[in-house]
Amino acid sequence: MQEFLIPAVWATILLFFIYRFDFFKIQEINPAWPYAAFLFKLLLGFANYYIWLNIIGHGDSLRYFHDSQIVYQSLFDNPTYFFELITRSSLENIPAHLIPYQKELFIEWHVNEYHMVRLLAILNVFTFGNVWANIVLIAFGSYAATMGLFKSFKRFLVIDADKKNRIFLFLFFLPSIVFWTGGLLKEAPVFMLLCVIIIQLFTIESSPNRNKTPAKPLLILVVCIYALFLIRDYLAILVSLNLLLLFFARTIVKPQFLNKTFIINSITVIVLFFAVPIVFPQLNYFHYAQSEQTYFLNGEPDPDYKFSAIGGDGIAVIKQIPYALNNIFFRPNLMHSDSVFRLYQSVELIIVWLIIVFLAIKMLRQNTHFLQLLCL
């Protein structure tokens, strides 16, 4: 009974927040839709974990919660143990009292995935270790971030009421977005941070003085990128590089030349990214990435996909680009869709990419905002 009571209590509290606070109210949208969007997020969040637990039987979300329970239980043994397990990041000089806990963990303290264990262990304090209640809280965080992103679109882009409705449906009811950002996987906090980063970019872009970036949104941007680095470091690096290029182009060129300058700068950085390890072998960061990936690939193999580590030099990495693009942007694909669930994901993914490419081309031709084209 308690297994269902705790998440029900949290869901009721958060539904009251949605009812009580103006942040969750949208004048142009039917008042029932924000509640429906949150409940839909909860439903797919529960489904996400249920599928991994009872159908797939393995995966990151199960490991995260398993380890978070070990950390949470240490709170009852000794509160200082809990604090140490939350904050520790090194395998060197492990105190004797932490060794039994360390041996039970799937994920080592020094890897980025352990930050998800930390997050869930802290949530366990408020949910009494109830996994479904954790999903409620994470789903609400993802839902609130999506709401903030939608309101930024509404505030900074000139779009009519019908288009706002369609953008709302796209953000809150596209099944794959909701499914992957409502469970216990890293996608949920990564999505939240990216939403906040985009919101701050809108705020900065709307600043009347293009040569002076507002301090508050810039500070929030830096904090979010740092948090993103802790969870998914390579994505944070890519986002940071693109933001630096964007701010550089935004500062030195006129608005009408911003897109072209940004593209030229991006191409230059990409070429240098592959050329530096080739010209200067002592700076071969690809070899470091290869060793890090090999560590994770030593774990339990995925029955649906065969993964391989990145190449040890720039030329090998270039040869692996088609494999990487397929693995990152088109997975699952039709070649691996042996069930109705995977077939749906494959087809939806293809459709979404076709829409994105179509809108990107149209945006470049018409020189307008991407989201303004979303519902044309």
NORMOVEN-V424141 format. One record per residue. N is the residue number from 1. RES is the residue in one letter. SS is DSSP state (H for helix, E for strand, C for the rest). PSI is psi in whole degrees, 0 to 359 (NA if undefined). Layout:
n=N res=RES ss=SS psi=PSI
n=N res=RES ss=SS psi=PSI
This chain:
n=1 res=M ss=C psi=317
n=2 res=Q ss=H psi=329
n=3 res=E ss=H psi=327
n=4 res=F ss=H psi=335
n=5 res=L ss=H psi=316
n=6 res=I ss=H psi=311
n=7 res=P ss=H psi=327
n=8 res=A ss=H psi=319
n=9 res=V ss=H psi=314
n=10 res=W ss=H psi=319
n=11 res=A ss=H psi=321
n=12 res=T ss=H psi=317
n=13 res=I ss=H psi=316
n=14 res=L ss=H psi=328
n=15 res=L ss=H psi=325
n=16 res=F ss=H psi=321
n=17 res=F ss=H psi=316
n=18 res=I ss=H psi=321
n=19 res=Y ss=H psi=324
n=20 res=R ss=H psi=323
n=21 res=F ss=C psi=137
n=22 res=D ss=H psi=337
n=23 res=F ss=H psi=328
n=24 res=F ss=H psi=7
n=25 res=K ss=C psi=136
n=26 res=I ss=C psi=119
n=27 res=Q ss=C psi=321
n=28 res=E ss=C psi=353
n=29 res=I ss=C psi=143
n=30 res=N ss=C psi=131
n=31 res=P ss=H psi=338
n=32 res=A ss=H psi=339
n=33 res=W ss=H psi=319
n=34 res=P ss=H psi=323
n=35 res=Y ss=H psi=318
n=36 res=A ss=H psi=322
n=37 res=A ss=H psi=318
n=38 res=F ss=H psi=317
n=39 res=L ss=H psi=324
n=40 res=F ss=H psi=320
n=41 res=K ss=H psi=317
n=42 res=L ss=H psi=314
n=43 res=L ss=H psi=312
n=44 res=L ss=H psi=332
n=45 res=G ss=H psi=316
n=46 res=F ss=H psi=317
n=47 res=A ss=H psi=322
n=48 res=N ss=H psi=307
n=49 res=Y ss=H psi=322
n=50 res=Y ss=H psi=318
n=51 res=I ss=H psi=315
n=52 res=W ss=H psi=325
n=53 res=L ss=H psi=316
n=54 res=N ss=H psi=343
n=55 res=I ss=H psi=307
n=56 res=I ss=H psi=315
n=57 res=G ss=C psi=0
n=58 res=H ss=C psi=166
n=59 res=G ss=C psi=170
n=60 res=D ss=H psi=318
n=61 res=S ss=H psi=324
n=62 res=L ss=H psi=320
n=63 res=R ss=H psi=318
n=64 res=Y ss=H psi=311
n=65 res=F ss=H psi=322
n=66 res=H ss=H psi=311
n=67 res=D ss=H psi=324
n=68 res=S ss=H psi=328
n=69 res=Q ss=H psi=322
n=70 res=I ss=H psi=315
n=71 res=V ss=H psi=317
n=72 res=Y ss=H psi=318
n=73 res=Q ss=H psi=333
n=74 res=S ss=H psi=337
n=75 res=L ss=H psi=326
n=76 res=F ss=H psi=339
n=77 res=D ss=H psi=312
n=78 res=N ss=C psi=120
n=79 res=P ss=H psi=329
n=80 res=T ss=H psi=329
n=81 res=Y ss=H psi=316
n=82 res=F ss=H psi=314
n=83 res=F ss=H psi=319
n=84 res=E ss=H psi=318
n=85 res=L ss=H psi=331
n=86 res=I ss=H psi=323
n=87 res=T ss=H psi=344
n=88 res=R ss=C psi=142
n=89 res=S ss=C psi=11
n=90 res=S ss=C psi=145
n=91 res=L ss=C psi=0
n=92 res=E ss=C psi=143
n=93 res=N ss=C psi=52
n=94 res=I ss=C psi=126
n=95 res=P ss=C psi=149
n=96 res=A ss=H psi=325
n=97 res=H ss=H psi=345
n=98 res=L ss=H psi=346
n=99 res=I ss=H psi=315
n=100 res=P ss=H psi=323
n=101 res=Y ss=H psi=317
n=102 res=Q ss=H psi=323
n=103 res=K ss=H psi=336
n=104 res=E ss=H psi=347
n=105 res=L ss=C psi=141
n=106 res=F ss=C psi=324
n=107 res=I ss=C psi=131
n=108 res=E ss=C psi=155
n=109 res=W ss=C psi=331
n=110 res=H ss=C psi=358
n=111 res=V ss=C psi=157
n=112 res=N ss=C psi=327
n=113 res=E ss=C psi=336
n=114 res=Y ss=H psi=341
n=115 res=H ss=H psi=328
n=116 res=M ss=H psi=324
n=117 res=V ss=H psi=317
n=118 res=R ss=H psi=313
n=119 res=L ss=H psi=312
n=120 res=L ss=H psi=326
n=121 res=A ss=H psi=320
n=122 res=I ss=H psi=317
n=123 res=L ss=H psi=327
n=124 res=N ss=H psi=329
n=125 res=V ss=H psi=325
n=126 res=F ss=H psi=344
n=127 res=T ss=H psi=5
n=128 res=F ss=C psi=35
n=129 res=G ss=C psi=20
n=130 res=N ss=C psi=116
n=131 res=V ss=H psi=323
n=132 res=W ss=H psi=327
n=133 res=A ss=H psi=324
n=134 res=N ss=H psi=319
n=135 res=I ss=H psi=321
n=136 res=V ss=H psi=314
n=137 res=L ss=H psi=317
n=138 res=I ss=H psi=319
n=139 res=A ss=H psi=321
n=140 res=F ss=H psi=319
n=141 res=G ss=H psi=317
n=142 res=S ss=H psi=319
n=143 res=Y ss=H psi=316
n=144 res=A ss=H psi=321
n=145 res=A ss=H psi=320
n=146 res=T ss=H psi=321
n=147 res=M ss=H psi=318
n=148 res=G ss=H psi=321
n=149 res=L ss=H psi=316
n=150 res=F ss=H psi=318
n=151 res=K ss=H psi=330
n=152 res=S ss=H psi=318
n=153 res=F ss=H psi=315
n=154 res=K ss=H psi=327
n=155 res=R ss=H psi=320
n=156 res=F ss=H psi=346
n=157 res=L ss=C psi=140
n=158 res=V ss=C psi=97
n=159 res=I ss=C psi=146
n=160 res=D ss=C psi=176
n=161 res=A ss=H psi=319
n=162 res=D ss=H psi=318
n=163 res=K ss=H psi=326
n=164 res=K ss=H psi=319
n=165 res=N ss=H psi=317
n=166 res=R ss=H psi=320
n=167 res=I ss=H psi=321
n=168 res=F ss=H psi=314
n=169 res=L ss=H psi=321
n=170 res=F ss=H psi=314
n=171 res=L ss=H psi=322
n=172 res=F ss=H psi=346
n=173 res=F ss=H psi=3
n=174 res=L ss=C psi=115
n=175 res=P ss=H psi=316
n=176 res=S ss=H psi=319
n=177 res=I ss=H psi=312
n=178 res=V ss=H psi=318
n=179 res=F ss=H psi=315
n=180 res=W ss=H psi=345
n=181 res=T ss=C psi=15
n=182 res=G ss=C psi=356
n=183 res=G ss=C psi=210
n=184 res=L ss=C psi=10
n=185 res=L ss=C psi=167
n=186 res=K ss=H psi=338
n=187 res=E ss=H psi=328
n=188 res=A ss=H psi=302
n=189 res=P ss=H psi=327
n=190 res=V ss=H psi=316
n=191 res=F ss=H psi=317
n=192 res=M ss=H psi=314
n=193 res=L ss=H psi=319
n=194 res=L ss=H psi=323
n=195 res=C ss=H psi=313
n=196 res=V ss=H psi=321
n=197 res=I ss=H psi=315
n=198 res=I ss=H psi=320
n=199 res=I ss=H psi=317
n=200 res=Q ss=H psi=325
n=201 res=L ss=H psi=320
n=202 res=F ss=H psi=317
n=203 res=T ss=H psi=316
n=204 res=I ss=H psi=318
n=205 res=E ss=H psi=331
n=206 res=S ss=C psi=358
n=207 res=S ss=C psi=135
n=208 res=P ss=C psi=332
n=209 res=N ss=C psi=104
n=210 res=R ss=C psi=337
n=211 res=N ss=C psi=359
n=212 res=K ss=C psi=111
n=213 res=T ss=C psi=130
n=214 res=P ss=C psi=139
n=215 res=A ss=H psi=316
n=216 res=K ss=H psi=306
n=217 res=P ss=H psi=328
n=218 res=L ss=H psi=318
n=219 res=L ss=H psi=315
n=220 res=I ss=H psi=320
n=221 res=L ss=H psi=314
n=222 res=V ss=H psi=316
n=223 res=V ss=H psi=317
n=224 res=C ss=H psi=320
n=225 res=I ss=H psi=321
n=226 res=Y ss=H psi=315
n=227 res=A ss=H psi=321
n=228 res=L ss=H psi=323
n=229 res=F ss=H psi=324
n=230 res=L ss=H psi=329
n=231 res=I ss=H psi=314
n=232 res=R ss=C psi=86
n=233 res=D ss=H psi=317
n=234 res=Y ss=H psi=325
n=235 res=L ss=H psi=319
n=236 res=A ss=H psi=321
n=237 res=I ss=H psi=315
n=238 res=L ss=H psi=316
n=239 res=V ss=H psi=317
n=240 res=S ss=H psi=314
n=241 res=L ss=H psi=317
n=242 res=N ss=H psi=323
n=243 res=L ss=H psi=319
n=244 res=L ss=H psi=317
n=245 res=L ss=H psi=320
n=246 res=L ss=H psi=313
n=247 res=F ss=H psi=324
n=248 res=F ss=H psi=312
n=249 res=A ss=H psi=322
n=250 res=R ss=H psi=329
n=251 res=T ss=H psi=324
n=252 res=I ss=H psi=346
n=253 res=V ss=C psi=163
n=254 res=K ss=C psi=154
n=255 res=P ss=H psi=324
n=256 res=Q ss=H psi=343
n=257 res=F ss=H psi=7
n=258 res=L ss=H psi=313
n=259 res=N ss=H psi=313
n=260 res=K ss=H psi=318
n=261 res=T ss=H psi=317
n=262 res=F ss=H psi=317
n=263 res=I ss=H psi=316
n=264 res=I ss=H psi=315
n=265 res=N ss=H psi=319
n=266 res=S ss=H psi=316
n=267 res=I ss=H psi=319
n=268 res=T ss=H psi=315
n=269 res=V ss=H psi=321
n=270 res=I ss=H psi=316
n=271 res=V ss=H psi=315
n=272 res=L ss=H psi=325
n=273 res=F ss=H psi=319
n=274 res=F ss=H psi=332
n=275 res=A ss=H psi=323
n=276 res=V ss=H psi=310
n=277 res=P ss=H psi=335
n=278 res=I ss=H psi=315
n=279 res=V ss=H psi=323
n=280 res=F ss=C psi=86
n=281 res=P ss=H psi=333
n=282 res=Q ss=H psi=346
n=283 res=L ss=H psi=35
n=284 res=N ss=C psi=85
n=285 res=Y ss=H psi=346
n=286 res=F ss=H psi=326
n=287 res=H ss=H psi=322
n=288 res=Y ss=H psi=315
n=289 res=A ss=H psi=322
n=290 res=Q ss=H psi=317
n=291 res=S ss=H psi=323
n=292 res=E ss=H psi=317
n=293 res=Q ss=H psi=322
n=294 res=T ss=H psi=325
n=295 res=Y ss=H psi=315
n=296 res=F ss=H psi=328
n=297 res=L ss=H psi=349
n=298 res=N ss=C psi=350
n=299 res=G ss=C psi=195
n=300 res=E ss=C psi=128
n=301 res=P ss=C psi=151
n=302 res=D ss=C psi=126
n=303 res=P ss=C psi=343
n=304 res=D ss=C psi=336
n=305 res=Y ss=C psi=146
n=306 res=K ss=C psi=118
n=307 res=F ss=C psi=148
n=308 res=S ss=C psi=149
n=309 res=A ss=C psi=158
n=310 res=I ss=C psi=155
n=311 res=G ss=C psi=160
n=312 res=G ss=C psi=357
n=313 res=D ss=C psi=173
n=314 res=G ss=H psi=320
n=315 res=I ss=H psi=317
n=316 res=A ss=H psi=323
n=317 res=V ss=H psi=320
n=318 res=I ss=H psi=319
n=319 res=K ss=H psi=334
n=320 res=Q ss=C psi=0
n=321 res=I ss=H psi=314
n=322 res=P ss=H psi=318
n=323 res=Y ss=H psi=316
n=324 res=A ss=H psi=317
n=325 res=L ss=H psi=317
n=326 res=N ss=H psi=318
n=327 res=N ss=H psi=326
n=328 res=I ss=H psi=313
n=329 res=F ss=H psi=341
n=330 res=F ss=C psi=32
n=331 res=R ss=C psi=130
n=332 res=P ss=C psi=149
n=333 res=N ss=C psi=174
n=334 res=L ss=H psi=332
n=335 res=M ss=H psi=338
n=336 res=H ss=H psi=13
n=337 res=S ss=C psi=88
n=338 res=D ss=C psi=14
n=339 res=S ss=C psi=164
n=340 res=V ss=H psi=320
n=341 res=F ss=H psi=312
n=342 res=R ss=H psi=325
n=343 res=L ss=H psi=317
n=344 res=Y ss=H psi=314
n=345 res=Q ss=H psi=318
n=346 res=S ss=H psi=312
n=347 res=V ss=H psi=316
n=348 res=E ss=H psi=319
n=349 res=L ss=H psi=316
n=350 res=I ss=H psi=315
n=351 res=I ss=H psi=316
n=352 res=V ss=H psi=316
n=353 res=W ss=H psi=323
n=354 res=L ss=H psi=319
n=355 res=I ss=H psi=316
n=356 res=I ss=H psi=315
n=357 res=V ss=H psi=316
n=358 res=F ss=H psi=314
n=359 res=L ss=H psi=324
n=360 res=A ss=H psi=316
n=361 res=I ss=H psi=316
n=362 res=K ss=H psi=323
n=363 res=M ss=H psi=317
n=364 res=L ss=H psi=323
n=365 res=R ss=H psi=321
n=366 res=Q ss=H psi=353
n=367 res=N ss=C psi=53
n=368 res=T ss=C psi=179
n=369 res=H ss=C psi=145
n=370 res=F ss=H psi=314
n=371 res=L ss=H psi=335
n=372 res=Q ss=H psi=335
n=373 res=L ss=H psi=349
n=374 res=L ss=C psi=326
n=375 res=C ss=C psi=15
n=376 res=L ss=C psi=NA
